[in-house]
Amino acid sequence: MNREQASVLVKLLAAKGVHFAKGLSDEEVIAIQCDFKILFPADLRLFLQTALPISNKFVNWREGLNSKSKEDEIQKRLNWPLEGVLFDIDANDFWLDEWGERPESFAQQKVIVEQHYQHWPKLIPVYSHRYIPSTPYEEGNPILSVYQTDIIYYGYDLADYFSREFSFILPTIFQVPEQPKAIAFWDNFLA
């Protein structure tokens, strides 16, 4: 994604009622990435620096830097994928073979999954329960709809995702990938 494409996305989203604030500065991006221990993929970073969506269900990253309650809300959204997996382990007998033999107690299961979670690509909330993987740390990562272990592709890249979520047609300056990138670990859930 280039600056022109990011600006076009902002205009298309604004036409659908999305409200924006001034884009994030380099300093804000660095502070957010440090505070929340994430790395924005290049296309998401460029989009957020072009204009920051502040409508309901978007993450207002700037407020997360300035308010403890907003910081906590963002942290909850960052933890949502793990919490969903843990819920399905406890309530729906979910377990992956790669985690080894399943312990009897949920407390032991949780310890194992939380240890593995440290090595999974971090999912960054974009809108509602739609997430972009932070790795590979490059442009064009798919957007995932995450609800417990019900995880599907919701866009092959950021622009494709926004066009699907907000029902608009991308102009020809965008080239949507023919298929999504493979994402380590999270591909276990994707069909």
C-alpha positions in Angstrom: 0.0 0.0 0.0 1.2 3.5 -0.8 0.1 6.9 0.5 -2.3 7.4 -2.4 -4.0 4.1 -1.7 -4.2 4.8 2.1 -5.8 8.2 1.4 -8.3 6.6 -1.0 -9.2 4.0 1.7 -9.8 6.8 4.2 -12.1 8.7 1.7 -14.0 5.5 1.0 -14.4 4.7 4.7 -15.4 8.3 5.5 -18.1 8.0 2.8 -19.4 5.0 4.7 -19.6 7.0 8.0 -16.3 6.2 9.6 -14.9 9.1 11.6 -11.2 9.9 11.6 -8.8 12.0 13.6 -5.4 13.1 12.6 -3.1 10.2 11.7 -0.6 8.9 14.2 2.8 10.4 14.4 6.0 8.4 14.2 6.5 9.0 17.9 3.0 7.8 18.7 3.5 4.6 16.7 6.7 3.9 18.5 5.1 4.5 21.9 2.1 2.3 21.0 4.3 -0.5 19.7 6.4 -0.3 22.9 3.5 0.0 25.3 1.4 -2.8 23.8 4.4 -5.0 22.6 3.1 -5.1 19.0 4.5 -4.2 15.6 2.1 -2.7 13.1 2.6 -4.3 9.6 3.6 -1.7 7.1 0.2 -1.2 5.4 -1.6 -0.9 8.7 1.0 1.5 10.0 0.7 3.7 6.9 -3.1 3.6 7.1 -3.1 4.7 10.8 -0.6 7.4 10.0 -2.7 8.7 7.2 -5.8 9.1 9.4 -6.8 7.4 12.7 -10.2 5.8 12.6 -12.0 6.7 15.8 -15.5 5.4 15.2 -17.1 2.8 17.4 -15.5 -0.7 17.1 -12.2 0.8 15.9 -9.2 0.9 18.2 -8.3 4.5 19.2 -4.7 3.9 19.7 -4.0 7.5 20.7 -6.4 7.3 23.6 -4.6 4.1 24.7 -1.5 6.2 25.2 -3.3 8.9 27.3 -5.9 7.0 29.4 -5.4 4.0 31.7 -9.0 2.8 31.1 -8.5 3.0 27.3 -5.2 1.3 27.6 -7.0 -1.5 29.5 -9.7 -1.7 26.8 -7.0 -2.1 24.1 -5.2 -4.7 26.2 -8.5 -6.7 26.5 -8.9 -6.6 22.7 -5.3 -7.8 22.2 -6.0 -10.7 24.6 -9.4 -11.6 23.0 -7.9 -14.3 20.7 -6.2 -16.1 23.6 -9.3 -15.7 25.8 -11.4 -17.2 23.0 -9.1 -20.2 22.6 -9.1 -20.8 26.4 -12.9 -20.6 26.4 -13.2 -23.3 23.8 -10.6 -25.5 25.6 -12.7 -25.2 28.8 -16.2 -25.2 27.5 -15.9 -27.2 24.2 -13.0 -29.7 24.7 -10.8 -27.9 22.1 -7.2 -29.1 22.1 -4.5 -29.1 19.4 -2.2 -32.1 19.0 0.8 -29.8 18.8 0.3 -28.9 22.5 1.0 -32.5 23.5 -1.1 -34.7 25.8 -4.0 -32.8 27.3 -3.8 -32.4 31.1 -6.8 -33.2 33.2 -7.3 -29.8 34.8 -8.1 -26.6 33.0 -5.5 -24.8 35.1 -2.8 -27.0 33.6 -4.2 -26.7 30.1 -4.2 -22.9 30.5 -0.5 -22.9 31.5 0.4 -24.9 28.4 -1.6 -22.8 26.0 -0.4 -19.5 27.5 3.2 -20.7 27.1 2.5 -21.5 23.4 0.7 -18.2 22.9 3.9 -16.3 23.5 5.2 -17.8 20.2 2.1 -17.3 18.1 2.0 -14.3 15.7 0.3 -11.5 17.7 -3.1 -10.5 16.3 -3.7 -6.7 16.2 -7.3 -5.6 16.4 -8.4 -3.5 13.4 -12.2 -3.3 13.8 -14.6 -5.2 16.1 -13.3 -8.8 16.2 -11.3 -8.5 13.0 -7.5 -8.8 13.4 -4.4 -8.5 11.4 -1.4 -10.7 12.2 1.7 -8.7 13.1 3.9 -11.3 11.5 5.2 -11.8 8.9 6.2 -8.2 9.5 5.4 -7.0 6.0 2.6 -5.6 3.9 -0.4 -7.7 2.8 -1.2 -9.8 5.8 -4.8 -11.2 5.7 -7.5 -10.0 8.1 -9.0 -12.6 10.3 -12.4 -12.7 11.9 -11.7 -14.1 15.4 -14.5 -15.5 17.6 -13.1 -18.1 20.0 -11.7 -20.8 17.7 -14.1 -19.9 14.9 -11.5 -18.0 12.8 -11.9 -17.2 9.2 -10.3 -15.0 6.5 -12.3 -11.8 6.3 -10.0 -10.1 3.8 -6.9 -11.2 1.8 -5.2 -7.9 2.8 -6.2 -4.7 4.6 -7.8 -3.0 1.5 -9.7 -6.1 0.6 -11.0 -6.4 4.1 -12.2 -2.8 4.3 -14.1 -3.2 1.0 -15.8 -6.3 2.3 -16.6 -5.0 5.8 -17.9 -1.7 4.6 -19.4 -2.8 1.3 -17.5 -0.7 -1.3 -15.7 -1.5 -4.5 -11.9 -1.0 -4.5 -10.7 1.2 -7.4 -8.2 -0.3 -9.9 -5.2 1.3 -8.1 -5.6 -1.7 -5.7 -4.5 -5.2 -6.5 -6.1 -7.7 -4.2 -4.1 -10.9 -3.7 -5.6 -14.0 -5.3 -5.3 -15.9 -2.0 -4.3 -15.0 1.6 -0.8 -15.4 3.0 -0.3 -18.4 5.2 0.0 -17.3 8.9 1.9 -19.4 11.3 -0.2 -21.1 14.0 -3.5 -19.3 13.1 -3.7 -21.4 9.9 -4.6 -24.3 12.3 -8.1 -22.7 12.4 -8.5 -21.6 8.9 -10.2 -23.6 6.2 
